[in-house]
Amino acid sequence: MRLFFITPLAALALSACSLTPPLVKPAAPIPASYEATPSFAAGSAADLGWRQMLLDARLQRLVSLALENNRDLRVASLNVEAVRAQYQIQDAGRYPAIGANAGGVRQRGADAVTQNQFTAGIAMSAFEIDLFGRLRSLSDAAFARYLATQQGQRAAHMALIGAVADAYLEQRLAEEQLALARQTLADWRQALVLTQRLHGAQQGSGLDVAQAQGQAATAEADVQARERASALARNNLELLLGAPLPTDLPAGRPLDGQPVLTQLPPGLPSDLLARRPDILQAEYALVAANAEIGAARAAFFPRLSLTASLGLASPELGDLFRGSARSWSFAPQVTQPLFQGGQLRAELQLSRLRKDVAVLQYEQAIQTAFRDVRDGLAGSATYAQQIDAQQRVVAAAEQRRKLSALRYGAGQDSRLELLDAQRQSYAARQTLLDVRRDQFKSSVALYKALGGGLEE
């Protein structure tokens, strides 16, 4: 009995050799610092919880709902559990499987003699002693892929927060542009009525009426486009939430009410290697590919497997537990590959090629992350000045519209001049809303690029 249990333990102790090559990660293909980085306080945006980043109470509530209900995030979480189960299955192959059995046979042969045979015992199925680390390498690869899937789930978490924020900003833009379009339509309809009255009193031309009608029709078409954009934005937001928008949401901030933090500390480029889940995911995929090389190498060497059993056997049930009924078996087996048609070499070559691909994907993930950060920093450095300039454009266009209206009323300007001034003022205000939305979306993108969004 002691021998039966000591044998697999000794076999496990022999499983110490590994043919997995040392993993040398490539140097990060990015500069040591960001170009033209603005002056920020110490720290990194990754240290900011998303509630500190997303200042709008309505947006915070929407993100919370999405994290609870979003189907894609649930799928990502289930994938983590599935890969963990696969790792446990793979790792279980490194250990012996021992089971208990009991049975009996009653048979009658050609000599008309009836015979009984009763058995009871424990047995160890064929167990491979991992002399060259093949099973260990496969287990390590499975574990690394599990860790990679975990990082994929974290990346999905961050992506969902960013997607909800973007969808919310699109909805706010659509709603504010719709409100502006409706107000403009009401103003231009009043101008049309006034123009028609002047024409009826023979104080205006038919050209003035046609221009006013075209202006009102343009505003009406724009209202329909903004209503459609608002509906599409709401639908997209509900899809991300995985549920209809609640009726008890808090009031949202307007775009000029700073719904999103825009000044973010970028930290250092090296922070990306420890903060970005997509980079960590690529790194674990590289670890897995490297471990699979060890398994492919070990396949060239002999495999030693053991099968053993210890039990009792007797023709009489009453004698089954007497000392004379004891039985045992011990069956080691060695298998050495001799000819596989080049399969083992091809599998080793394939594992090495997969590692080369994993190295390139790891480097590409780093480069992509660095580009995302630089894009976000470029937005941080320019959007504030662009908004300031666009506000001056709006002020100048509105001043021109007011003066043109006075000059038209005094008969000093044509209807066409007033029409052009009104259109320019309307377009400038719509553009200002667009730029504000773009600034906040750029800030959200930078926040994600720096690894933010994992902390609440």
C-alpha positions in Angstrom: 0.0 0.0 0.0 2.8 2.4 0.8 4.5 1.5 -2.4 1.3 2.3 -4.3 1.2 5.8 -3.1 4.9 6.5 -3.0 5.3 5.6 -6.7 3.3 8.5 -8.2 4.8 10.9 -5.7 8.3 9.8 -6.7 7.3 10.2 -10.4 6.1 13.8 -9.7 9.4 14.5 -8.1 11.2 13.4 -11.2 9.3 15.8 -13.3 11.7 18.7 -12.9 13.3 19.1 -16.3 12.0 21.7 -18.7 12.9 22.4 -22.3 11.1 25.7 -22.5 13.6 28.4 -23.8 14.2 31.4 -21.6 11.8 34.2 -22.5 13.5 37.5 -23.5 10.9 40.2 -24.1 11.8 42.6 -26.9 12.7 46.1 -25.9 9.8 48.5 -26.0 9.8 50.1 -29.4 8.8 53.6 -28.1 10.6 56.7 -27.1 11.4 57.4 -23.4 9.2 60.4 -23.3 6.2 62.0 -25.0 6.9 64.8 -27.4 5.6 68.3 -26.5 4.0 67.1 -23.3 2.1 69.8 -21.6 2.9 70.6 -17.9 0.9 68.4 -15.7 0.9 67.5 -12.0 2.7 64.3 -11.0 0.9 61.0 -11.4 -1.0 59.3 -14.3 -4.5 59.3 -15.6 -4.6 55.6 -14.9 -4.7 56.5 -11.2 -8.0 58.4 -11.7 -11.2 56.5 -11.1 -13.7 56.8 -13.9 -16.0 58.8 -11.5 -13.3 61.4 -11.2 -12.9 61.4 -14.9 -16.6 61.5 -15.9 -17.9 64.5 -14.0 -21.5 64.3 -15.2 -23.8 62.5 -12.7 -26.1 61.3 -15.5 -23.1 59.8 -17.3 -21.8 58.1 -14.1 -25.2 56.4 -13.7 -25.2 55.2 -17.3 -21.7 53.7 -16.9 -22.7 51.9 -13.7 -25.7 50.4 -15.5 -23.6 49.4 -18.5 -21.0 47.6 -16.3 -23.9 45.6 -14.7 -25.9 44.8 -17.8 -23.7 44.9 -21.0 -23.8 41.6 -22.8 -20.3 41.9 -24.4 -18.8 42.4 -20.9 -20.7 39.4 -19.6 -19.4 37.3 -22.5 -15.8 38.5 -21.8 -16.2 37.5 -18.1 -17.6 34.0 -19.1 -14.7 33.6 -21.5 -12.3 34.1 -18.6 -14.1 31.4 -16.7 -14.0 29.1 -19.7 -10.3 29.5 -20.2 -9.6 29.0 -16.5 -11.5 25.7 -16.8 -9.4 24.7 -19.8 -6.2 25.5 -17.8 -7.4 23.3 -14.9 -8.1 20.5 -17.4 -4.7 20.8 -18.9 -3.0 21.1 -15.5 -4.8 18.0 -14.2 -2.9 15.9 -16.8 0.3 16.3 -14.7 -1.1 14.3 -11.8 -2.1 10.6 -11.6 -5.8 9.7 -11.7 -6.6 7.2 -8.9 -10.0 5.5 -8.5 -11.6 2.8 -6.5 -13.4 -0.2 -8.0 -15.4 -3.2 -6.9 -17.1 -5.9 -8.9 -17.9 -9.6 -9.4 -18.2 -12.1 -12.2 -20.1 -15.4 -12.2 -19.6 -17.5 -15.3 -20.1 -21.1 -16.5 -17.6 -22.5 -18.9 -17.7 -25.4 -21.4 -17.0 -27.9 -18.6 -20.3 -27.0 -17.0 -18.5 -25.6 -13.9 -19.7 -22.4 -12.5 -17.0 -20.0 -11.3 -17.2 -16.8 -9.2 -14.6 -14.0 -9.1 -15.0 -11.0 -6.7 -12.6 -8.1 -6.8 -12.1 -4.8 -4.9 -9.2 -2.3 -5.0 -7.8 0.9 -6.2 -6.2 1.6 -9.6 -4.0 4.3 -11.1 -4.7 4.9 -14.8 -1.9 5.4 -17.3 0.1 8.3 -15.8 2.9 10.1 -17.8 6.0 10.9 -15.7 6.9 14.3 -17.1 10.6 13.7 -17.3 11.2 16.5 -20.0 8.6 19.0 -18.9 6.1 18.4 -21.8 3.0 18.5 -19.6 4.4 21.3 -17.5 5.0 23.4 -20.6 1.5 22.8 -21.8 0.2 23.7 -18.4 2.2 26.9 -18.3 1.0 27.8 -21.7 -2.6 27.2 -20.7 -2.1 29.3 -17.5 -0.6 32.2 -19.5 -3.6 32.1 -21.9 -5.9 32.3 -18.9 -4.0 35.4 -17.7 -4.2 36.8 -21.2 -8.0 36.3 -21.2 -8.2 38.1 -17.9 -6.5 41.1 -19.4 -8.8 40.9 -22.3 -11.7 41.2 -19.9 -10.2 44.2 -18.3 -9.7 45.8 -21.7 -13.3 45.1 -22.5 -14.2 46.8 -19.2 -12.3 49.9 -20.2 -13.6 49.9 -23.7 -17.1 49.8 -22.4 -16.7 52.8 -20.2 -15.2 54.7 -23.1 -18.0 53.6 -25.5 -20.7 54.7 -23.1 -19.0 58.1 -22.6 -18.7 58.6 -26.4 -22.3 57.5 -26.9 -23.5 59.9 -24.2 -21.5 62.8 -25.7 -23.1 62.0 -29.1 -26.5 62.1 -27.5 -25.8 65.4 -25.7 -24.5 66.9 -29.0 -27.6 65.7 -30.9 -30.0 67.1 -28.2 -28.3 70.5 -28.1 -28.0 70.8 -31.8 -31.7 69.8 -32.1 -32.6 72.5 -29.6 -30.6 75.0 -31.6 -32.2 73.9 -34.8 -35.7 74.1 -33.5 -35.1 77.6 -32.1 -33.6 78.7 -35.4 -36.5 77.2 -37.3 -39.0 79.2 -35.1 -37.0 82.4 -35.8 -36.8 81.8 -39.5 -40.5 81.0 -39.8 -41.3 84.3 -38.1 -39.0 86.0 -40.5 -40.9 84.3 -43.4 -44.2 85.5 -42.1 -42.9 89.1 -41.8 -41.5 88.9 -45.3 -44.8 87.6 -46.8 -46.6 90.5 -45.1 -44.2 93.0 -46.5 -44.6 91.5 -49.9 -48.4 91.7 -49.5 -48.0 95.4 -48.6 -45.8 95.8 -51.7 -42.8 96.7 -49.5 -40.8 93.6 -50.5 -40.1 91.6 -53.6 -41.0 88.0 -54.5 -37.3 87.2 -54.4 -37.3 88.1 -50.7 -40.2 85.7 -50.1 -38.4 82.9 -52.0 -35.2 83.4 -50.0 -37.1 83.3 -46.7 -39.0 80.2 -47.8 -35.8 78.4 -48.7 -34.2 79.5 -45.4 -37.1 78.1 -43.4 -37.1 74.8 -45.4 -33.4 74.4 -44.7 -34.0 74.8 -41.0 -36.9 72.3 -41.1 -34.7 69.7 -42.9 -31.9 70.3 -40.3 -34.4 69.7 -37.5 -35.4 66.3 -39.0 -31.7 65.4 -39.3 -31.0 66.3 -35.7 -34.0 64.4 -34.5 -32.8 61.3 -36.3 -29.3 61.8 -34.8 -30.8 62.0 -31.4 -32.8 58.8 -31.8 -29.8 56.9 -33.2 -27.6 58.1 -30.3 -30.3 57.0 -27.8 -30.5 53.6 -29.5 -26.7 53.1 -29.3 -26.7 54.1 -25.7 -29.4 51.6 -24.8 -27.5 48.9 -26.7 -24.4 49.6 -24.6 -26.4 49.6 -21.4 -28.1 46.4 -22.2 -31.4 47.9 -21.1 -33.7 50.8 -21.8 -32.7 54.2 -20.4 -34.2 54.6 -16.9 -36.7 57.3 -16.3 -35.1 58.4 -13.0 -31.7 59.5 -14.4 -30.3 62.7 -12.9 -30.1 65.8 -15.1 -27.1 65.9 -17.4 -24.6 68.6 -17.8 -24.6 70.6 -21.1 -21.5 70.4 -23.3 -20.3 73.8 -22.0 -20.8 72.5 -18.4 -17.6 70.3 -18.5 -19.1 66.8 -18.3 -15.6 65.2 -18.8 -12.3 66.1 -17.3 -10.0 67.5 -20.0 -6.6 68.0 -18.3 -5.0 64.6 -17.6 -1.5 63.7 -16.3 0.0 61.4 -18.8 2.7 59.8 -16.6 5.7 58.1 -18.4 5.6 55.9 -21.6 6.9 53.0 -19.5 3.7 53.1 -17.5 1.8 51.8 -20.5 3.6 48.4 -20.1 2.1 47.9 -16.7 -1.2 49.8 -17.1 -2.6 48.8 -20.5 -4.5 45.5 -20.5 -4.1 45.0 -24.2 -0.3 45.2 -23.8 -0.4 42.8 -20.9 -2.7 40.5 -22.9 -0.1 40.4 -25.7 2.6 39.8 -23.2 0.9 36.7 -21.8 0.2 35.5 -25.3 3.9 35.7 -25.9 4.6 33.7 -22.7 2.1 31.0 -23.8 3.7 30.8 -27.2 7.2 30.4 -25.6 6.0 27.6 -23.3 4.5 25.7 -26.3 8.0 25.6 -27.8 9.1 23.7 -24.7 6.3 21.2 -25.1 7.2 20.7 -28.8 10.8 20.1 -27.9 9.9 17.6 -25.2 7.8 15.6 -27.7 11.1 14.3 -29.3 12.2 12.5 -26.1 10.9 9.3 -24.6 7.7 9.2 -22.6 7.5 7.1 -19.5 4.0 6.1 -18.3 2.9 4.0 -15.3 -0.2 1.9 -14.7 -0.7 0.3 -11.3 -3.4 -1.3 -9.3 -3.7 -2.7 -5.7 -6.6 -4.8 -4.5 -8.3 -8.0 -3.5 -9.5 -10.9 -5.6 -11.2 -14.1 -4.4 -13.7 -16.7 -5.8 -15.7 -16.4 -2.6 -17.1 -13.2 -1.4 -16.5 -14.2 2.2 -12.8 -14.7 1.5 -12.4 -11.4 -0.3 -10.8 -9.5 2.7 -8.5 -12.2 3.8 -4.7 -11.8 3.4 -4.5 -14.5 0.7 -6.8 -12.5 -1.5 -4.4 -9.6 -2.0 -3.4 -8.8 -5.6 -1.4 -6.0 -7.3 0.1 -5.0 -10.6 2.7 -2.4 -11.7 3.2 -1.7 -15.4 5.7 0.9 -16.5 5.9 1.7 -20.3 8.4 3.7 -22.3 7.6 5.1 -25.7 10.2 6.6 -28.0 9.1 8.3 -31.2 11.0 6.8 -34.1 9.2 7.9 -37.3 6.4 10.5 -37.4 6.7 11.6 -41.0 8.2 14.9 -40.0 5.3 15.8 -37.8 7.3 16.5 -34.6 9.7 18.8 -36.5 6.8 20.6 -38.2 5.1 21.1 -34.8 8.3 22.6 -33.3 8.7 24.9 -36.3 5.1 25.9 -36.0 5.5 26.7 -32.3 8.6 28.9 -33.1 6.7 30.7 -35.8 3.8 31.4 -33.4 6.2 32.8 -30.9 7.7 35.1 -33.6 4.1 36.3 -34.4 3.5 36.8 -30.7 6.6 39.0 -30.5 5.4 41.2 -33.4 1.9 41.4 -31.9 3.4 42.5 -28.5 5.5 45.2 -30.2 2.6 46.3 -32.2 0.4 46.6 -29.1 3.0 48.8 -27.5 3.4 51.0 -30.6 -0.4 51.3 -30.9 -0.7 52.3 -27.2 2.0 55.0 -27.6 0.3 56.4 -30.7 -3.1 56.5 -28.9 -1.5 58.5 -26.1 0.2 60.9 -28.5 -3.0 61.5 -30.3 -4.8 62.2 -27.1 -2.0 64.6 -26.0 -2.3 66.4 -29.3 -6.0 66.9 -28.7 -5.3 68.2 -25.1 -2.8 70.7 -26.5 -5.1 72.1 -29.2 -8.8 71.8 -28.4 -8.8 74.5 -25.8 -7.4 77.0 -28.2 -9.7 75.9 -31.0 -12.7 76.3 -28.7 -11.6 79.7 -27.7 -11.2 80.7 -31.4 -14.6 79.2 -32.3 -16.2 81.2 -29.5 -14.8 84.3 -31.1 -16.2 83.2 -34.4 -19.7 82.8 -32.8 -19.5 86.2 -31.2 -18.5 87.9 -34.4 -21.1 86.1 -36.5 -23.8 87.0 -34.0 -22.7 90.6 -34.0 -22.9 90.6 -37.8 -26.4 89.1 -37.7 -27.7 91.8 -35.4 -26.1 94.6 -37.3 -27.4 93.2 -40.6 -30.9 92.9 -39.2 -30.8 96.6 -38.2 -29.4 97.7 -41.6 -32.0 95.6 -43.4 -34.8 97.2 -41.3 -33.4 100.6 -42.2 -33.3 99.7 -45.9 -29.5 99.8 -46.1 -28.9 96.1 -46.7 -30.5 93.5 -48.9 -32.5 90.5 -47.8 -29.7 88.3 -49.2 -27.1 90.0 -46.9 -29.3 89.3 -43.8 -29.9 85.8 -44.9 -26.1 85.1 -45.2 -25.5 86.6 -41.8 -28.2 84.4 -40.2 -26.8 81.3 -41.8 -23.3 82.1 -40.7 -24.3 82.6 -37.1 -26.3 79.3 -37.1 -23.4 77.4 -38.6 -20.8 78.9 -36.2 -22.9 77.8 -33.2 -23.4 74.3 -34.5 -19.6 74.0 -35.1 -18.9 75.2 -31.6 -21.0 72.3 -30.3 -19.2 69.9 -32.5 -15.8 71.0 -31.3 -16.8 70.8 -27.6 -18.0 67.2 -28.2 -14.7 66.4 -30.0 -12.7 67.8 -27.1 -14.4 65.6 -24.6 -14.2 62.5 -26.8 -10.5 63.1 -27.2 -10.1 63.3 -23.4 -11.9 60.0 -22.9 -9.7 58.4 -25.6 -6.6 59.7 -23.8 -7.9 58.4 -20.5 -8.3 54.9 -22.0 -5.0 55.1 -23.8 -3.2 55.7 -20.5 -4.8 52.7 -18.9 -7.6 54.5 -17.0 -11.0 53.1 -16.4 -10.3 50.1 -14.2 -10.9 51.9 -10.9 -14.2 53.3 -9.9 
